Amino acid sequence: MLACSALKEQYRQQLLDGNPDVQIVYLKGTFDLIWSRMSNRSDHFMKPHMLQSQFETLEEPDNALTVAASKSVNDIVQELLKYLKK
């Protein structure tokens, strides 16, 4: 398993190229939700003030499993497991 931002379609295509088993999951959240979570964590390299540029760069994927970031971690994991079993 690999997790990365791959904010642009070009980056996702590079990950998919020659890797038929790679699946893209888009954990979609609002700016406010992500900001509040980032603001509550400590000792992380990604600081909340960096978030705006990430949202500006983001090209939302068309060919991905989209999961709401507002769900609980358990619900997200269950949805991913269900999707991967297909």
C-alpha positions in Angstrom: 0.0 0.0 0.0 1.2 3.5 -0.9 -0.3 6.8 0.1 0.6 10.1 -1.6 -1.1 13.3 -2.6 -0.8 12.9 -6.4 -2.7 16.2 -6.7 -2.5 16.3 -10.5 -3.9 13.9 -13.1 -0.5 13.7 -14.7 1.0 12.4 -11.4 -1.7 9.8 -11.1 -1.2 8.6 -14.6 2.5 8.1 -13.9 1.6 5.9 -11.0 -0.9 3.9 -13.0 1.4 3.5 -16.1 2.5 -0.1 -16.3 0.9 -0.9 -12.9 -2.5 -2.5 -13.6 -3.1 -3.3 -10.0 -2.8 0.3 -8.7 -6.0 1.8 -7.6 -6.6 5.4 -6.9 -8.6 6.4 -3.8 -9.7 10.0 -3.4 -10.3 10.9 0.2 -12.4 14.0 -0.4 -12.8 16.6 2.3 -13.7 20.3 2.5 -11.0 22.9 3.1 -12.5 23.6 6.6 -12.6 19.9 7.6 -9.0 19.3 6.5 -7.9 22.6 8.1 -9.4 21.7 11.4 -7.8 18.3 11.5 -4.4 19.7 10.5 -4.6 22.4 13.2 -5.2 19.8 15.8 -2.1 17.7 15.1 1.4 18.4 16.3 4.9 17.6 15.0 3.9 17.1 11.4 5.8 18.5 8.4 2.7 19.7 6.7 1.5 22.8 8.4 -2.0 24.2 8.1 -0.8 27.3 6.2 0.3 25.1 3.4 -3.2 23.8 2.8 -4.5 26.5 0.5 -1.9 25.8 -2.2 -2.8 22.1 -2.1 -6.4 22.8 -2.8 -5.4 25.2 -5.6 -3.2 22.6 -7.2 -5.7 19.7 -6.8 -7.2 18.3 -9.9 -10.0 16.0 -8.6 -9.8 12.6 -10.1 -12.5 11.2 -12.4 -11.3 7.5 -12.2 -11.0 7.0 -8.5 -13.0 5.6 -5.6 -14.1 8.7 -3.9 -14.6 8.4 -0.1 -15.8 11.2 2.2 -13.1 12.3 4.6 -15.8 13.3 7.0 -16.6 9.7 7.7 -15.0 7.9 10.7 -11.7 6.1 10.1 -13.4 2.8 10.7 -16.1 3.6 8.1 -13.5 4.7 5.6 -11.5 1.5 6.1 -14.6 -0.6 5.7 -15.6 1.1 2.5 -12.1 0.6 1.1 -12.0 -3.1 2.1 -15.4 -3.6 0.4 -14.2 -1.9 -2.7 -11.0 -3.8 -2.9 -12.8 -7.2 -2.6 -14.6 -6.6 -5.9 
